[in-house]
Amino acid sequence: MYSEPQERVVRGSRRWALVASMLVAGGLGAGEAWADIEVHVMNCSKIDIEVQAFDANDSMKVVAASSSKLSAGESGQLHCAGEGEGYCQMVLLAKGTPSNCNANQTVPSAKFHLDSGKWAVLTGYTVDPTDNDACMPDVERNLDSAPSSC
């Protein structure tokens, strides 16, 4: 009797079972690294702001994964796709001119990475020492928790 064809069938099915189990295990292990990330922002400045969270690997920040408008003293939670990086790309925009900034000074947006589960706190604005025509946002980021109050 010749049994080689039957042996090939058994080896082939074992090989497919091994490949399938590796794919399932790999997918389960990678799921957490690619999960949505939640971040928190608190506005301790005296003006309204808009905060936008973008996915970790977004090269062009056109459509935010989430956004929030925060008045003075408010906090918000945002989310993005971590894409295996563990952070969101954040953009913070002033909705007006801070009281300590001149009306003719530009108020540029703050751009930074915020790690998963962490807090960013806008504490206020200061005049940029290298450019008196700009008033920069002061942002404390990657805090483990929010301050008890502003």
C-alpha positions in Angstrom: 0.0 0.0 0.0 1.1 3.4 -0.8 0.2 5.9 2.1 2.1 9.1 1.1 -0.9 11.0 -0.3 -2.8 10.5 3.0 0.2 11.6 5.0 0.5 14.8 2.9 -3.2 15.6 3.7 -2.6 15.2 7.4 0.6 17.4 7.3 -1.2 20.1 5.2 -4.2 20.3 7.6 -1.8 20.6 10.6 0.1 23.4 8.8 -3.2 25.3 8.1 -4.3 24.8 11.7 -1.0 26.2 13.0 -1.2 29.2 10.6 -4.8 30.0 11.6 -4.0 29.8 15.4 -1.0 32.1 14.9 -3.2 34.7 13.1 -5.9 34.5 15.8 -3.3 34.9 18.6 -1.5 37.7 16.9 -4.8 39.6 16.3 -5.8 39.3 19.9 -2.4 40.5 21.2 -2.3 43.5 18.8 -5.9 44.6 19.5 -5.0 46.5 22.7 -2.1 48.4 21.1 -4.4 49.7 18.3 -7.4 50.5 20.6 -9.0 53.9 21.0 -7.1 56.2 23.4 -8.9 58.5 25.9 -7.2 61.7 27.0 -8.4 64.6 29.3 -8.0 68.4 29.0 -8.7 71.1 31.6 -9.0 74.8 30.7 -7.6 76.9 33.6 -7.3 80.0 31.4 -9.7 82.8 31.4 -10.8 82.4 27.7 -12.7 79.8 25.8 -10.7 77.2 23.9 -11.3 74.4 21.4 -9.3 71.2 21.8 -8.9 68.7 19.0 -7.6 65.1 19.2 -6.1 63.5 16.1 -5.1 59.9 15.5 -1.5 59.1 16.4 -0.4 58.6 12.8 -2.4 61.4 11.1 0.1 63.4 9.0 -2.4 66.0 8.0 -4.7 67.3 10.7 -7.9 68.0 8.7 -10.7 66.1 10.5 -10.3 65.6 14.2 -11.1 62.2 15.8 -12.8 64.2 18.5 -13.0 67.8 19.7 -14.4 69.8 22.6 -15.1 73.4 23.3 -14.1 74.3 26.9 -15.0 77.5 28.8 -12.8 78.7 31.6 -12.7 76.1 34.4 -14.2 73.3 32.3 -12.6 69.9 31.5 -13.3 67.4 28.8 -12.5 64.0 27.6 -11.4 63.2 24.0 -10.4 60.1 22.1 -8.4 59.0 19.1 -7.1 55.9 17.5 -3.7 55.2 19.1 -2.5 53.2 16.1 0.0 51.4 18.3 1.7 54.6 19.5 -0.1 55.1 22.8 -0.9 58.8 22.4 -3.2 61.3 20.6 -1.9 64.3 18.6 -3.5 67.4 20.2 -4.2 70.9 18.9 -5.4 73.6 21.3 -7.0 76.7 19.8 -7.8 80.0 21.6 -11.2 81.4 21.0 -10.4 85.0 21.7 -7.5 87.1 23.0 -6.2 86.4 26.5 -6.3 89.4 28.9 -2.5 89.5 29.3 -2.0 89.5 25.5 -2.3 92.5 23.2 -5.0 92.5 20.6 -2.3 92.8 17.9 -0.4 89.7 19.1 -1.1 86.4 17.4 -2.2 83.5 19.7 -0.8 80.4 18.0 -2.3 77.0 18.6 -0.5 74.6 20.9 0.4 71.3 19.3 1.6 68.4 21.4 1.2 64.6 22.0 -0.9 63.5 25.0 -0.4 60.0 26.3 -3.2 57.6 26.8 -5.2 58.2 30.0 -3.2 61.4 30.8 -4.3 65.0 31.4 -3.3 68.3 29.7 -4.0 71.6 31.6 -4.0 75.0 30.0 -2.8 77.3 32.8 -2.7 80.5 30.8 -0.8 82.5 28.2 2.5 84.3 28.2 4.3 86.6 25.7 6.8 84.6 23.7 10.3 85.8 24.8 11.7 85.3 21.3 8.8 87.0 19.5 6.9 89.8 21.2 4.2 89.6 18.5 3.1 86.2 19.8 1.3 85.1 23.0 2.0 81.4 23.7 -0.4 79.0 25.5 1.1 77.5 28.7 0.1 73.8 28.7 1.1 71.3 31.3 0.8 67.8 29.7 0.9 64.1 30.5 -0.2 64.7 34.0 -1.5 61.6 35.9 -4.5 63.5 37.2 -6.3 66.8 37.0 -5.7 69.5 39.6 -8.4 69.7 42.2 -9.3 73.2 40.9 -7.9 75.8 38.6 
